[in-house]
Amino acid sequence: MNQSRRVFLKSIGMLAASSALPLNAFAFGKGEEKLKVTLVGTGSRGSSFWGRRLVGKYSDILEFVGLCDKNPGRLAYAKKFIGVSCPTFLDFEQMVSETKPDLIIVSTNDSNHHEFIIKGLEMGCDVLTEKPLTIDEDKCQAILDAESKSNKKLIVGFNYRWSPYTSKIKELLKNDTIGKIVSVDFNYYLNTSHGASYFRRWHGLKEEGGTLLVHKSTHHFDLMNWWLDSDPEEIFAYGDLEFYGANGPFRGKNCRECDFKDKCDFYWDITKNKRMMDLYVNNEEYDGYIRDNCLFRPEINIYDKMSAQVKYANNVVMNYSLTTYSPFEGYRVSFNGTNGRIEAWRKIPYLQDAYIDQESLHEEEMEQENDAMVQEPIIIHKLWNKHETEVVRSEKRGHGGGDSRLQDKIFYDANKKDELDRAAGVRDGAMSILIGIAARKSIESGKPVRIEELTTLVPNAKRFVEKQ
């Protein structure tokens, strides 16, 4: 498929849904040149989803002109894995100055997203960042200010919106299937494989990931903001660490060198995973990052159970919970309306016929080439009527098919009208993390926190969406 660089650059504006600039502000018009892309952060997600997959599918319209990471060993491996011949850099500003990219993709630790977003905008580039936007309100405000001052735009890579299943829920709500929504229950379950992995990694430190209320729940909060078409207004939350961290019965240096391999139910043999060995273990000497860290190391300071009540500006109330050591992984969400109720769920094993291998569930979810299809139900129950079942056909791959649809929208379908308004800009990214930040502050203070107290953003009863 042939598409000019002009059309792509226009798509940046279309996807930055919070922008107040006219779309033609993004049409720079340089003929049929390929889009020049750089990537900062070449870890697992960066090198695969935002690296190798872009090269494999979109090389007709884009080219990587630079890769950047603080770890030179990981950077060298990622270059080979992605399959590019571009130069690599340890210094971000040097990369941007020398390569002059059109688009910078940020896939680093959450705690320094803001550094690369802000510097990228200041240096005259559009930026696409992995979720979450950042980890606290001060960094969030700095990003808002930088984008406002810049003539460039920021896209947040929210893939959950783009799956057929979540899109069908949005369609049902948008069509007032159960009348005016008044309340929502949203329960997310991380299993003892995927959930535990967050506590092995840098995510286990509040100063790096902002707690899972920011890093993980930003997905869920963004979905809810989009589903309800409103902004959050006030949050009250509880949270605690009572399973992982110092609560464990024993601990070791890491899984590879642990004396309790035979006793620990959470023992993970990273040596059996070639990609993890090549990407992380073989490059520990450069920055000391341990990918198979102990789940029970005492420095872990995030929550492993979380519950929040969110009041929206349109008066909807959401009850949310996140469990990090469930026997299974998936979610349940129920919407209560003036005319009925919608119930939806994904990957709850006893509600579907197929057996789910919990250990490989997340790896399968991240897989981009799995063509297997699944039938997933949504229950619609109107007052004084029998329930109906809406069956949604979707993929197993890439977050239920959301990954591929997000990238196609960015790189191929820029001019295609989206009736469900799935594009996400800086305001969407901010509103999703501000729920998590407010929840964290509420846990720490024991008091409710209002969104308007955190940044200059004022919640709207109806979510602002730029016309596409």
Sequence and secondary structure as in RCSB ss.txt:
>XXXX:A:sequence
MNQSRRVFLKSIGMLAASSALPLNAFAFGKGEEKLKVTLVGTGSRGSSFWGRRLVGKYSDILEFVGLCDKNPGRL
AYAKKFIGVSCPTFLDFEQMVSETKPDLIIVSTNDSNHHEFIIKGLEMGCDVLTEKPLTIDEDKCQAILDAESKS
NKKLIVGFNYRWSPYTSKIKELLKNDTIGKIVSVDFNYYLNTSHGASYFRRWHGLKEEGGTLLVHKSTHHFDLMN
WWLDSDPEEIFAYGDLEFYGANGPFRGKNCRECDFKDKCDFYWDITKNKRMMDLYVNNEEYDGYIRDNCLFRPEI
NIYDKMSAQVKYANNVVMNYSLTTYSPFEGYRVSFNGTNGRIEAWRKIPYLQDAYIDQESLHEEEMEQENDAMVQ
EPIIIHKLWNKHETEVVRSEKRGHGGGDSRLQDKIFYDANKKDELDRAAGVRDGAMSILIGIAARKSIESGKPVR
IEELTTLVPNAKRFVEKQ
>XXXX:A:secstr
    HHHHHHHHHHH TT  S GGGG    TT  EEEEEE  SHHHHIIIIIHHHHHHTTTEEEEEEE S HHHH
HHHHHHHT    EES HHHHHHHH  SEEEE S GGGHHHHHHHHHHTT EEEE S S SSHHHHHHHHHHHHHS
SS EEE   GGGSHHHHHHHHHHHTTTTSSEEEEEEEEEEETTHHHHHHHSGGGSHHHH  HHHHTHHHHHHHHH
HHHTS EEEEEEEEE  SSGGGSS   SBSTT TTTTT TT   GGG HHHHHHTGGGHHHH   TTB TT TT 
 S SEEEEEEEETTS EEEEEEEEEESS EEEEEEEETTEEEEEEES GGGSSS   GGGHHHHHH SS   EEE
EEEEEEETTS  EEEEEEEESHHHHHHHHHHHHHHHT TTS  TT     HHHHHHHHHHHHHHHHHHHHSS EE
GGGTSS    SS      
